[in-house]
């Protein structure tokens, strides 16, 4: 990285976020059972946060993925018995995704296997340190969400 970029705090923040994301992904991946991918884990995590019963389109929006990518993930998860995709009782044209008992058990086992890492994390930092990081991280996320919804300025489209 050129010295000028290395000294910029915005570049340093995104570099740290990228490294943290990579390390977290690796920490989770080490505990996934055979056949379960990190994308499957993220979907299981989404179900625990938001509940199940969402449509593939709703899941695509929540996971910031294309509907095709979500369909592929759901097909593989269904083959593993982690979810079931059912017709919507009110609108048979729609599908609803439900977490199976197996899916819930797999997610809980992953969390149990990772417990020692989470305990070490909590011992390494205080609740106050985590709380102090949240306002900036939330503001950064909100800013990035808002700017990603805006059309590109004319000048950058013509390049």
PyMOL commands that set and color helices and strands:
alter all, ss='L'
color gray80, all
select helices_A, chain A and resi 3-6+9-29+38-50+56-63+67-79+101-124+127-148+154-157
alter helices_A, ss='H'
color red, helices_A
select strands_A, chain A and resi 83-87+95-99
alter strands_A, ss='S'
color yellow, strands_A
deselect
rebuild
show_as cartoon
